[in-house]
Amino acid sequence: MSYQIPSYFLIIEEDELNRLRKNLNSDDTVPSKLKVEKITYDIKIAYRGAYTRKFRKRSYTINFKDEEKFYGARKIHLNAEYRDPSLIRNKLSLDFFQDLGVLSPDSQHINLYRNRDLKGVYLQLESVDDLFLARRNLPSGPIYYGINNDANFSFTRDEKPKESLMSGYLQAYGKPSDDDYLHKLITTINTTPESKFLDAVSQQLDMDKYLNWLIGAICTMNNDGFTHNYALYRNSETGLFEKLPWDYDATWGRKVSGGIMEHTYVPIEGKKGNHLLYLLFKLSEFRKLYKKKLEETLETKFTIKYMEPKVLSLHQSVRPHLLLDPYKNRKIEIFDHEPDIIFQFIKDRRNYLQRKLMDF
C-alpha cells in the first residue's frame, strides 16, 4: 500500500531568491508565496540546516502568517534528504518512533516546484512548537531543541566547562522563566548521588517515554541523536520532560555522508557523550528496565517482517517521483537497492543487539 505525494509550488521573485543565495548561512527569511491544492499562501522562506546549505539541492524553512495557518501549522520544514540515497530514512525513523509511543513529528514526501521548475522530492517535516502540542491535545509547556553537542545533559563538554547550562539548547517555545526547569534537570543529573539518582531524575523526566526514545535511537542507530538532533518538551500537567527525535536521515545503515555505517557503530548503551545516559547505565535497575523493553522491541517492531511493508510502501511511492527529480534521477540504480540495504541492516543490527543482551 502506497501513500500520495502532493505537489507544492513555490513562487518567489528573482531578487528575493538572489538574497537567499547571497546569504547562504543566514536564517533570515525573504517573502514569497506557496501554492498548495489551489490555495496560495503568503510565506516567508529561508534555507535550513548546517553543512547541507552548500549542497546543490537545499532545504528550507517556511513560515506562514498566523491568520493563514497551513493545516494547523505556522511553520514547516522541507528537507532535501540529499545525502540519503533512499530519501525515506528520516520518515521511516520518525514513524518508527511513533510506533514506539514517542512524541515525534509527522512527515510526508512532496514534490517541490520553484517558479514552475521541478526541484525534486522533499520531505515535509512538522515543526515541534505549541501548535504541535495543540494538534495532539497535549498540555502547553516549554520546548527546546538540542542544536549541538553541548546538549549532552552535562556541566562540561570534552572535559571543559560549558559557558552556561543552556549551552546547546534553543528554546523553540515557552517563557524565559521556563529555563529554570531545564536548569534544574541538568543540575539534578550532575549533582545527585548514585543511590538517589533514578528516583530524583524520574521526578523531572518521564522515564518510561525516555526509554521508548532510547530504544528508537538504539535500533535506528542515529549517532548524533544522543547529544543533539532532539527536542525536549516539558508537560505542564505532569511536570515531566519528554525527549523527541529530530533529523533522523543518518539511520538504518547509512552515515550522514550517505556511506554505509557498520551495524555495530553505536554500542548497545548508546553514545558515551550523553552524560545522562552514561549515569543511568551505571544503575542495575535501569539496565533491567532497558533490557526488558529492548527485548520486546526486537521481537515485535524491529524486525524485517514488521518493517518490510513500511519500507516498500515508502520506497515504491517515492520511486516514480525520484525519476523526475533533477538532482537524484541519475541515482535510480542505487535507490532501487536501498530496501535490501535497510533489511540487511535490520537483520545485522537486531542480531548484534540480541547477542549483547545475553551478557547485559
N, C-alpha and C positions, 0 to 999 in steps of 0.2 A: 504493500500500500504506500503510495507516494503522497507528497503534500504540494500544494500550489505555491509557485514563486511569482509574486506580483512585480510590476514594473513601477519604478519611481522616476520622475522626470525633474531634474534639477535645472532651473532656469537662472542663469547668472550672467551679469554684464561682463564683458571682457575686461574692463578696467578693474572690477572687483576681483575677478579671477587672478589678474596680474598682481593685485595687492596680496592675495594669499601666497602666490608663488614667490614674491619678493621677501616675504616674512615667514619663511618656511617653518621656523621653530617657534613662532608666536602662537599663542592661544587666542589672539584677538579675532573676533568674528567680522564677517562682512555680510551685508544684506543680500538676499536673493529670494527665490521662490521655489517651492516644491509642489509638483502636481502629482496627486495620487488618486486614482479612481475618479477622475473628472473634477476633483476638488483641488484648487490651488491655494497653498498656504504661504503666508509671508513668514520667512525664516531668517535666521542668522546662522552662518555656517563657518566652521573653522576646521583646520586639519587637526587630527588627534594622533596620539602615540608618541614614542620617543624616536628611536633609530628608524622606525618604519616610515617616517616622513620623507626619507631620502629615496624610497622605492618609487618605481615608475607608477605603480598603482597605489594611491594613497587613501588613507582612512579619514573619516570625517565625524565631527560632532555637529548635530543640527538642533538648534533651539527654536521652539515655536512660541508665539505670543501666548500669554496665559489665557486670553479670551478665545484663542483658537487652538485649544488643546487637541493634539493629534491622537485620536483614540485613547483619550485619558492621559496623555503624556505631554510634557512641555519640552522634553529633551529626548533624543535618541542618538545612538552611535551607529555608524556604518563602517564596519571593518572590512578591509580589503582581503584579509586572510592570505596575503600574498605569498608567504613562505610555506604555507600548508598545502602540499600537492593535492590533498583531498577536498579542501575548503569546508570540511564538515567537522573537524575535530573540536572546535570551540563549542559548536552547538551540541554535538554528541556529549561533551563533558557536562555542559550546563544542564542538559536534560537528565543525565545520569545522576547528578547531584539532586535534582528534584525528585527522582525516583527513590533516593535515599532519605528523603524527608528534610533536605536542606533548603533554606530560602535561597533561590537562585534566579537570576534574570531570565525572562523569556527571550527567545530569539527566533529569527526566521531569515531565510535567504531571500534576497530581492535582486532584480536586475536594475542597475542604475544607468540612466541616460543623463548626459550633461549637454544641454543645448542641442538635443537631438542625436548626439553621438553616443553610442553604447559604450559605457566604461566597464561593463562586465558584471559578474556576480559578486554581491556583497552580503555580509551577514549583518542584519539589523539587530542591535542589542538594546534591551530595555535599560533605561537609566535607573540606578538604585537611589531613590530620593523619597520625599514624602508621598508622592503620588504612587510610587512602587508599593508603599505600605498601605495606602488607601485602597488600591485595587485588590488587596488581599485581606481587607478588613482587619488590619493589624493596628495596634495602638501606636500613636505617634512616638517618636524617640529619635535621638541623635544618630547620625550615620557618618561613618568615617571610611575613607579609602586608605589602604596601605599602599603608598605610592613608591616606596623604595625599601632597601634592606634595613633601614633604621626602624622599620615597623616590625621589630623582632621581639617585642614584649620584654626588653631588657633595658637596664640603665646604660649599657655600653654597646658598642659595635666594634668588632675586631679588637677587643680589649681596650678600646678608647672610650672615654665618657662621651655620651651624646650631648648635643647642645641643650636639649630640653626633652622632657618626657613626650612631647608632641612631635619630636623629630620622626619623619617618615609617615606621619598621618595628616590627612587633609580632611577637614570637616566638610562633608557634602550637604549636610542638613542639620539644623539644630541651633542652639544658642551658645554664646561664648562660655556661659556658666556650665554647659554640659561637658566641657573639657574636664571638669573636676571628676566626673565618673570614670573617664579613661585614665586620668592621673591615679585615681585610687586603685584601679585594676592593676596597672603596671607596678605601682608601689607594693601592692599586696603580693604580686608574683615574685618580686625581688627581695622582700624582707621577711616573708613568713617562713618559720622553721618547717622542716620536712614533716614532722609529726602532725602538724595542723594544716598542711598545705592544701590537700584536696578539699577539705571542708571549707576553708577560707575562700579559695578560688571559686568553688561551686556556689557560693553566695553572691557572686558577681557575674559568673559566666555560666550559660546553660550548658552543662557538661554533656548531657545526652545529645544535644544538637551539635556540640563541638566534636563529639566522637563521630557523628554522621559525616561532618565535614572532613574530618581526618581520614576516614575510610575512603571517601571520594578522592581526596588528594593522593592517598597512597595507591589506590587502584589505577587511576588515570595517569599518575606519575608526572604531575606538574612540579618540576623542581623549584620554580620561582614562587609557587603558591604558598610556601611556608613562611616566607619573610616579606612578601608583598603580593600583588595580584589577588587582593581580597578586600572585602568590606566588612565593617563591624556595625551592627545595629543594636542599640540598647532598647529593649522592650520596656516602656514606661510602666506597664502594669506588673510585670514580673520583676523588674529591676535587674534583669539579666542581659548580658551581651550575647549576641549570636554572630557567627562568622559565616560570610557568604563568599563564594568563588567569583573570580573576575578574570577575564582574558586567559582562557584555557586552550589556546590553539596548540601550544607545545606539549602535546599529550599523546596517548595511545601509540607510543613508539617513535614519535618524531621530536627532534630538538627545535629550539627557537629558530635555528638556521634552516630547518627543513630536513636536515640529515637524520639518519637513524640514531635513536637513543637506545642503548642497551637496556634490556628489561630489568637489570639489577642496579641501574644507575642510582635510583633513590632507594635507600635502605628501608626495611620494614618499619623502622622507628622514625622515618621522615628525615628532614634536613636539620642538622645539629644547630644551625644558626637560629632556629626558633627556640628561644630560651624557655618559653612556657612549656613547649613540648619536651624539651630536654629534662626539665624538672618533673613533669608528670610521669615520664617513663622510668623515673627512679622509684616510683611507688608501685608496689606489688598489686594493690587494689585497683589502680588504674590499668595496669597491664592486663589484669584478668578481664576487666570490662572491655578493653580494646580487643583482646584475643577472641572473646565470645562474639562480639559484633562483627569482626573481620571474618571469622569462620563462617558465620551466617551469610554474609555478603558473597563470599567466594562460592558458596553452594547455591545461591539463588540468583543474584543480579550480575555479578562479574563473571559471566560465563559466555561462551560463544553462542549457546542456544538462546540465551536471553537477549544478547546484544545484536545477533545477526540480522533480525528483521529491521531493527532500528538503523543499523549501518547501511544495509542495502536500500532501504526506503530513501534515506537522505542522499545516498550516492546516485541512485537512479533518477531522483528528482533534479539533481544539480547537473547531471551529465549533458542533456541537450542544450542547456544554457551556457555551460562552460565551452562548448564547441563554438559559441559565438563571442566569447569573452576575448577581446583583442590582446589581453595580457597573459592569458592562460591556455588558449586553444591549441598551442603547439605542444602542450604537455599532456595530451589526451592519453597517450600510452602509459605514462606514469600514473595518471589519475585512475585509469582502469584497473591498475594493480593495487590500488590503495586498500580496498576491503581485505585483501589477502594479508597485507602488512598489519592491519589492525587486528585481524583474527589471530595471526601468529603472535602478536604482542599479548593479546589477552591470554592465550594458551601459555606462553612462556612466563608472563608476569604472575599469573594465577599459580602455576606450578612452583615458582620461586617463593611466593608468599606462603603457600601451604607447607613447603619444606621448612621455612624459617619458623613457622608457628609450632612445629613439632618440638622445638627446643626453647620455645618462648616462655 
